[in-house]
Amino acid sequence: MCGMIIFRSGFCHQTPPIVMSALPFLQLVLLALAVQSFQPTLISQTRPPRRYPKPPIPPSSLSSTADSNTNSAMLRQIDQKIQRYERKQQKYLSRLQTAKAELEKYQQTRQQYLNGTALGSTSNSSFSETTARSLVKSMMWRLIAGSVTFFTSLRFSKSFSTALSIVGSDFFSKAATMFIGERIMNTSQAGRKSGADDVGRSLAKALLWRVFAICNTLTMSFLIAKDLSMASKIAGSDAVFKTGLMFVYERAWAKVEWGKEYIIEFSI
């Protein structure tokens, strides 16, 4: 057989036999290379799609969400404060209207008085005692009555410590009780004429207080001295003297103007 002819530089040479024998091998190599060149395309067609991780949320988005929550909370607080101050405004407006009405009444009453109209009959003028007046009256009476009780107890018990114990045991309790009694009596206008307590009211207060004071003094004297006869003497001697002293005390306070609030009665 005639071999393959190779033309080089214008000359024709016959291909050696060894080359002819290697040609099938070279053809296989070339075929393998051709198949390998097409293999990525086939793999890429059968390979599943690659899953990429989700991108992280940018910090700006997180801050925007936090700012939105903060703003909502602040708005709720502002709305609550607005509602609270609106309620306060309504309350103070109501008080203002009441104060204006009272102011107008007193201004008109003052003008009527300046025009010659009498505000009321002085024989029937009513008043109320302040809390400070009742407190001072109670404490001052307790000092006076306590001194009398001390000397009376010392006379019958012959013991300074016993007399001091009797006075100290009911000093504050009687002062508090008298203060409460003064505030209760202050709610009634019975026996108040010409801007002061009359004689009947002062006597009634002295008798009512003495009934309570006798029971209190008798009880405390018996508990401390352990002698009913001695306790009866102390309470009995107090009963007569202190009733008269209390009446005089009430008549003196009836002439004191401090702590009185007069009730002005008028119509518009």
C-alpha positions as a printed NumPy array, in Angstrom:
array([[  0.   ,   0.   ,   0.   ],
       [  1.063,   3.371,  -0.681],
       [  1.71 ,   5.424,   2.456],
       [  0.453,   8.906,   3.352],
       [  2.148,  11.674,   1.456],
       [  3.308,  14.778,   3.444],
       [  4.16 ,  17.94 ,   1.525],
       [  6.717,  20.166,   3.125],
       [  8.671,  22.937,   1.453],
       [  7.565,  21.781,  -1.906],
       [  8.905,  18.214,  -1.495],
       [  6.924,  15.034,  -1.292],
       [  7.986,  12.391,   1.143],
       [  6.472,   9.041,   1.911],
       [  5.169,   8.687,   5.584],
       [  7.191,   6.246,   7.619],
       [  5.482,   3.022,   8.765],
       [  5.822,   3.831,  12.491],
       [  3.771,   6.946,  12.03 ],
       [  1.131,   4.983,  10.252],
       [  0.951,   2.551,  13.138],
       [  0.532,   5.428,  15.684],
       [ -2.297,   7.051,  13.835],
       [ -5.088,   4.956,  15.441],
       [ -3.771,   5.84 ,  18.875],
       [ -3.667,   9.512,  18.047],
       [ -7.217,   9.329,  16.759],
       [ -8.355,   7.857,  20.095],
       [ -6.557,  10.572,  22.017],
       [ -8.177,  13.273,  19.893],
       [-11.603,  11.677,  20.367],
       [-11.124,  11.541,  24.129],
       [-10.137,  15.195,  24.218],
       [-13.181,  16.111,  22.185],
       [-15.502,  14.235,  24.555],
       [-13.869,  15.865,  27.618],
       [-14.367,  19.296,  26.12 ],
       [-18.145,  18.674,  25.977],
       [-18.392,  17.135,  29.5  ],
       [-18.69 ,  20.451,  31.574],
       [-21.678,  21.384,  29.521],
       [-23.42 ,  18.119,  30.324],
       [-22.517,  18.341,  34.03 ],
       [-23.721,  21.903,  34.225],
       [-27.041,  20.796,  32.751],
       [-27.586,  18.012,  35.344],
       [-26.087,  19.74 ,  38.438],
       [-28.703,  21.241,  40.888],
       [-28.655,  25.01 ,  41.286],
       [-26.364,  26.301,  43.953],
       [-28.066,  27.853,  46.998],
       [-26.476,  31.014,  48.214],
       [-27.007,  32.279,  51.805],
       [-29.405,  35.161,  52.306],
       [-27.683,  38.474,  52.588],
       [-27.684,  39.875,  56.16 ],
       [-30.155,  42.629,  57.077],
       [-28.315,  45.903,  56.952],
       [-27.939,  47.714,  60.323],
       [-29.861,  50.643,  58.937],
       [-33.013,  48.489,  58.652],
       [-32.661,  47.273,  62.241],
       [-32.229,  50.8  ,  63.547],
       [-35.253,  51.922,  61.551],
       [-37.418,  49.23 ,  63.203],
       [-36.145,  50.123,  66.676],
       [-36.765,  53.822,  66.053],
       [-40.31 ,  53.043,  64.902],
       [-41.07 ,  51.096,  68.132],
       [-39.566,  53.86 ,  70.253],
       [-41.61 ,  56.518,  68.479],
       [-44.816,  54.516,  68.994],
       [-44.133,  54.189,  72.722],
       [-43.364,  57.9  ,  73.012],
       [-46.56 ,  58.804,  71.187],
       [-48.595,  56.644,  73.573],
       [-47.027,  58.38 ,  76.553],
       [-47.701,  61.786,  75.052],
       [-51.348,  60.86 ,  74.437],
       [-51.71 ,  59.691,  78.041],
       [-50.258,  62.959,  79.347],
       [-52.532,  64.964,  77.094],
       [-55.578,  63.121,  78.432],
       [-54.428,  63.559,  82.028],
       [-53.891,  67.291,  81.677],
       [-57.183,  67.678,  79.857],
       [-58.911,  66.139,  82.892],
       [-56.987,  68.478,  85.188],
       [-57.958,  71.398,  83.016],
       [-61.634,  70.516,  83.31 ],
       [-61.352,  70.161,  87.079],
       [-59.595,  73.499,  87.52 ],
       [-62.005,  75.217,  85.149],
       [-64.874,  73.975,  87.302],
       [-63.164,  75.298,  90.421],
       [-62.493,  78.588,  88.675],
       [-66.15 ,  78.975,  87.795],
       [-67.135,  78.27 ,  91.402],
       [-64.59 ,  80.774,  92.696],
       [-65.817,  83.402,  90.242],
       [-69.406,  82.884,  91.374],
       [-68.427,  83.23 ,  95.044],
       [-66.341,  86.306,  94.27 ],
       [-69.234,  87.947,  92.48 ],
       [-71.575,  87.237,  95.412],
       [-69.23 ,  88.825,  97.942],
       [-68.494,  91.785,  95.686],
       [-72.198,  92.431,  95.268],
       [-72.762,  92.041,  99.012],
       [-69.96 ,  94.489,  99.723],
       [-71.452,  96.967,  97.277],
       [-74.874,  96.579,  98.898],
       [-73.308,  97.309, 102.278],
       [-71.573, 100.399, 100.885],
       [-74.9  , 101.523,  99.45 ],
       [-76.465, 101.381, 102.916],
       [-78.097,  97.943, 102.817],
       [-77.699,  96.017, 106.102],
       [-75.91 ,  92.678, 105.767],
       [-77.912,  91.104, 108.564],
       [-79.148,  91.567, 112.053],
       [-76.33 ,  91.555, 114.572],
       [-78.565,  89.826, 117.1  ],
       [-78.837,  86.745, 114.881],
       [-75.347,  86.65 , 113.286],
       [-73.948,  83.124, 113.111],
       [-70.341,  82.028, 113.111],
       [-68.146,  78.958, 113.043],
       [-64.993,  78.241, 115.024],
       [-61.807,  77.303, 113.206],
       [-59.875,  74.125, 113.953],
       [-57.004,  76.146, 115.417],
       [-59.356,  77.838, 117.901],
       [-60.745,  74.478, 119.055],
       [-57.226,  73.055, 119.451],
       [-55.973,  76.003, 121.508],
       [-59.074,  75.92 , 123.716],
       [-58.609,  72.198, 124.39 ],
       [-54.904,  72.429, 125.271],
       [-55.296,  75.49 , 127.474],
       [-58.148,  73.898, 129.406],
       [-56.151,  70.733, 129.838],
       [-53.307,  72.697, 131.463],
       [-55.731,  74.436, 133.856],
       [-57.747,  71.318, 134.688],
       [-54.607,  69.178, 134.978],
       [-53.164,  71.535, 137.574],
       [-56.371,  71.316, 139.635],
       [-56.411,  67.516, 139.376],
       [-52.762,  67.342, 140.457],
       [-53.315,  69.3  , 143.681],
       [-56.541,  67.4  , 144.42 ],
       [-54.807,  64.046, 143.926],
       [-51.843,  65.152, 146.03 ],
       [-54.188,  66.18 , 148.839],
       [-55.956,  62.82 , 149.069],
       [-53.145,  60.432, 148.076],
       [-50.34 ,  62.168, 150.021],
       [-48.039,  60.972, 147.247],
       [-46.398,  63.195, 144.678],
       [-45.727,  60.33 , 142.272],
       [-49.334,  59.101, 142.496],
       [-50.719,  62.58 , 141.817],
       [-48.345,  63.037, 138.885],
       [-49.297,  59.647, 137.467],
       [-53.017,  60.426, 137.653],
       [-52.574,  63.736, 135.826],
       [-50.19 ,  62.37 , 133.199],
       [-52.277,  59.301, 132.444],
       [-55.207,  61.222, 130.984],
       [-53.629,  64.5  , 129.894],
       [-53.492,  63.782, 126.171],
       [-56.576,  61.576, 126.096],
       [-58.731,  64.303, 127.671],
       [-57.211,  66.982, 125.44 ],
       [-58.019,  64.924, 122.345],
       [-61.529,  64.149, 123.621],
       [-62.274,  67.796, 124.328],
       [-61.001,  68.792, 120.895],
       [-63.344,  66.271, 119.266],
       [-66.202,  67.547, 121.425],
       [-65.493,  71.141, 120.377],
       [-65.588,  70.181, 116.701],
       [-68.882,  68.318, 117.167],
       [-70.453,  71.233, 119.068],
       [-69.253,  73.582, 116.348],
       [-71.622,  71.96 , 113.857],
       [-74.608,  73.363, 115.763],
       [-75.609,  77.033, 115.93 ],
       [-77.857,  76.512, 118.959],
       [-77.15 ,  79.069, 121.66 ],
       [-75.077,  81.351, 119.467],
       [-76.303,  84.937, 119.415],
       [-74.729,  88.309, 118.778],
       [-71.622,  86.611, 117.396],
       [-70.873,  84.65 , 120.568],
       [-72.032,  81.689, 122.673],
       [-74.768,  82.625, 125.099],
       [-74.874,  81.617, 128.754],
       [-77.031,  78.537, 128.17 ],
       [-74.637,  77.112, 125.571],
       [-71.62 ,  77.638, 127.847],
       [-73.39 ,  75.936, 130.767],
       [-74.466,  72.985, 128.628],
       [-70.92 ,  72.481, 127.367],
       [-69.513,  72.631, 130.907],
       [-71.997,  70.029, 132.206],
       [-71.561,  67.651, 129.275],
       [-67.794,  67.76 , 129.531],
       [-67.881,  67.255, 133.306],
       [-69.895,  64.024, 132.968],
       [-67.203,  62.538, 130.752],
       [-64.327,  63.939, 132.836],
       [-65.701,  62.487, 136.103],
       [-65.857,  58.998, 134.607],
       [-62.366,  59.34 , 133.186],
       [-60.799,  60.692, 136.379],
       [-62.523,  58.073, 138.564],
       [-61.31 ,  55.23 , 136.369],
       [-57.693,  56.397, 136.129],
       [-57.482,  57.248, 139.849],
       [-58.73 ,  53.789, 140.834],
       [-56.322,  52.016, 138.451],
       [-53.325,  53.933, 139.782],
       [-54.143,  54.329, 143.497],
       [-55.892,  50.907, 143.841],
       [-58.301,  52.563, 146.275],
       [-61.933,  53.194, 145.248],
       [-62.595,  55.527, 148.187],
       [-59.635,  57.716, 147.331],
       [-60.549,  57.696, 143.626],
       [-64.124,  58.757, 144.468],
       [-62.877,  61.668, 146.57 ],
       [-60.569,  62.869, 143.819],
       [-63.275,  62.651, 141.129],
       [-65.971,  64.142, 143.4  ],
       [-63.939,  67.165, 144.45 ],
       [-63.07 ,  67.802, 140.817],
       [-66.724,  67.599, 139.789],
       [-67.919,  70.633, 141.742],
       [-64.937,  72.912, 141.325],
       [-64.133,  72.147, 137.704],
       [-67.723,  72.511, 136.514],
       [-67.785,  76.109, 137.719],
       [-64.276,  76.681, 136.387],
       [-65.234,  75.298, 133.002],
       [-68.255,  77.609, 132.795],
       [-66.068,  80.65 , 133.517],
       [-63.554,  79.42 , 130.948],
       [-66.245,  79.125, 128.259],
       [-67.611,  82.603, 129.029],
       [-64.129,  84.064, 128.659],
       [-63.617,  82.402, 125.282],
       [-67.039,  83.623, 124.124],
       [-65.634,  87.155, 124.156],
       [-62.556,  86.236, 122.105],
       [-62.945,  87.049, 118.401],
       [-59.886,  85.116, 117.242],
       [-60.747,  81.966, 115.316],
       [-64.346,  82.953, 114.485],
       [-65.613,  82.798, 110.915],
       [-68.89 ,  84.639, 110.481],
       [-71.503,  83.177, 108.151],
       [-72.799,  85.893, 105.828],
       [-76.362,  85.239, 104.778],
       [-77.645,  87.099, 101.733],
       [-79.605,  86.521,  98.567],
       [-78.917,  87.767,  95.06 ]])
